[in-house]
Amino acid sequence: MLVKFMIPVMKEQMRQGHDVCVCVSVHKDLCMTQSAALSVSKFEEAGVDVYAHGLNRSINPVQMCKAIYQVRQLLKEHAVDVVICHSVLGSVLGRISAWLAGVRHRIYFCHGLACGPGENKLSWIVKYSLERFMAMFTTGMLVMNRYDYRLSKSHNFVKKEQLFMTSGMGIDVSEYDVSDSGTIKKDIYKELGISSDKKLVICVARLIAKKGVRDYICAAIDICFKREDVCFLLVGDGPLMSVLTHSIAKAGVEDRVKLLGWRDDVARVSKAADIFVLPSYYPEGLSIAVLEAMAAGKAVITTNNRGCEDSVKNNVTGIVIPMRNLPQLVKSITRLLDNSRLRESLGKNARAHVLDHYTLAYCTRVIVTCLNNCIKPLC
């Protein structure tokens, strides 16, 4: 996330005269892909120093305490003035460390509160209690969607004047130039062995239950049993890969429901699609996958989950359905498959919406302004 989305923000902060560094759970190979490793050189090229702590996505209390001590020492050693924390676990570590180090400005850049609308009641209460407890260590907060903003405001996670809503991380629309979509579509169809008379539906997600990938595959199998004019792709990797592979094989639709695994060319594959689907009930901040599909001019089907419904206006820039509703998912996909005019209209409106509200340059300016405003009242 830091490599892909935060470097533009850091560059703008440095342009404004700030010194910026990052503290992450690993020091080398921050993000491995099939083709290459995104390493600390990305930050070094941007002029950003990188430090490491010992916690690696673990809630082990001993490791947490060690990491908090390490980060506290780092903050004191470098006399850090402002700590900006990302992700749920990272924000817990960062805010407590900063409080112990006496850092005055402790900002929670929330990419989705843990207590989202897709949680069951008990899980929501536990996660809400964590977010509420951490409020005592927080001096400023940025959120990405209306649900998080309303909850944070009504429950006083921070002072109202220190709570800001951004437009997400932004999309590099240059990667989603649609002028070459026809050529790319032919290339993708040839690469994947898809007949040219088939429509193409795509989902891009980590293969975990809360991303709705099981519902997506179930809908794909159901539709493939009923019609021959469509092929479904699922791009992404994760723990459900083997389960989904088995379901597809058992249904005997491997030729028309394809798991592509991790891809470095999501923009290219998205351009080849006719419909994009993300039936998520994951605690989204503002779904990048949905915005990228919209930037590619695709008709989008997503859920009324926070972070998905914020970017999609139902029947204008896409279709919004209830979470965990397989019949509605099948109905919506079928509706778009049968209506090319609606697909084109939704896709055109979606791309225009992204160009107006979610470009990388615009969102970077909004984020930096919000961060500056978080700091000013406390200076």
C-alpha angles and dihedrals in degrees: 000000000000093000096046103037114015103052093081089052092048092049091052091048090052090047087057090054104264124134108230132194135163132222115203140170094253133033103207133038094016092183125014122205130177092262106034148351121252099218139178088279087082089064094039090054088054091049094250120138117225127214130179137223126195101244117103109184092302132135092198102138094218092052090044092054092047092050092048090052091048093050092044090054091047093051093049093045093053096037092233115197101192132029118196113192128201132194125018099272094037092050092052091051094043100046095046091046091049092048091051090048091052094244106164100205113058110170125187110208095196116207090184129333113253090235099069130162091256093066125099115247098262094045090048092052093049093048093043089053089054092050090046092050092049090054089081089065095047129092099171138016138198120195133182106211143041096249093056091043094051094045094046092047098045093046096042099238085164135354110291093243089055096054118092135175117217131193094247126259097308135237127260093229092189087076090056102054102152097201092093096043095109094055093044091049090057091048094049093047090051093046093051097038095244119158114243092235092064125096114226127228120187138190122189115195147119106271099249127122097249092060087066094240093140090056090046093054092044090052091047092052092046093051093044089056089056104041142021102209101084142069126196128212128193115195119194144060134245147116096304095060096103094043093052092044089054092049092052093047092048090053090048095230100118090127093061105027109057131182107208099182119208115354130186091200102062091140090055094048091046091055089058094055129094096201133022121207131191112166092182131168092169118126093265124184097197112328111246091190091059093047092048091052090049090050088054089056096249129151104247130209115192140146136265087255114133111263091030102057090044092070099035124066108204114253091356108067096004144325122287118201133177118275118262093013109134097175091054090047092053091045093050095047090048091048092055093043089057097044116059093172091057091047091053094045094050092046094049092048092046094054092047090051092053092047090052100043114012111044116136093242094051096045092046090055091049093049095048091047091050092048091050090049090051089058103039099071090054098047 
